[in-house]
Amino acid sequence: MSLNNRLIFKLICNIIVVLSSKTYVLSQDSLQLVPPQIKTLAKGASQKIKICLKHQCLIENVGFFTLKLVNPQTLKEVDGWFMNVFPVQYFTTIKNQTVCQDFTFNIPPLFQPNHLDAYIYCTLPTRTDSVKLTFPLK
C-alpha cells in the first residue's frame, strides 16, 4: 500500500459519522461519553450521577473525568456551594471495558434557577470528549 493510500485509510478511520442522533467514531482509540439518564434532580438532597466512557483503547491509559456544575443564570461555577468535593476523578482504561465513575454533590434548597447545567469532560493522553447536560430541578 502506498504512502498516500495509507494516509487516506488513516483519515477515513478517524472520520466521525453521525447517524440518527448517535455518534459513531471509526477509530481504534475513539471515546464516547455516556451521560447519566436522569430526568430531574431534587433540591435539598444529595445527588449521585454516574458518568461512563466507552472506548476502543488497545492499551491501558490513565485519564480523568471532570464535572463542572454551573448556575445557568449567572454562568458561574457552583461546585463549592454544591459540595462537589471530587470534581476531578482519575481512571485507567482496560481494553474493551467501559469505565464509570460516580460524582456526588448536594443541591442547596435555596438554589433559585429551575435547572442546573453540568459540563462533563473526559481527558486521555491522545483524546478528549465533553458533553453539556441540563438537569431540571424540582
Secondary structure, 3 states (H helix, E strand, C coil): CCHHHHHHHHHHHCCEEEECCEEEECCCCCEEEECCCCCCECCCCEEEEEEEEEECCCCCCEEEEEEEEECCCCCCECCCCCCCCCCEEEEECCCCCCEEEEEEEECCCCCCCCEEEEEEEEECCCCEEEEEEEEEEC
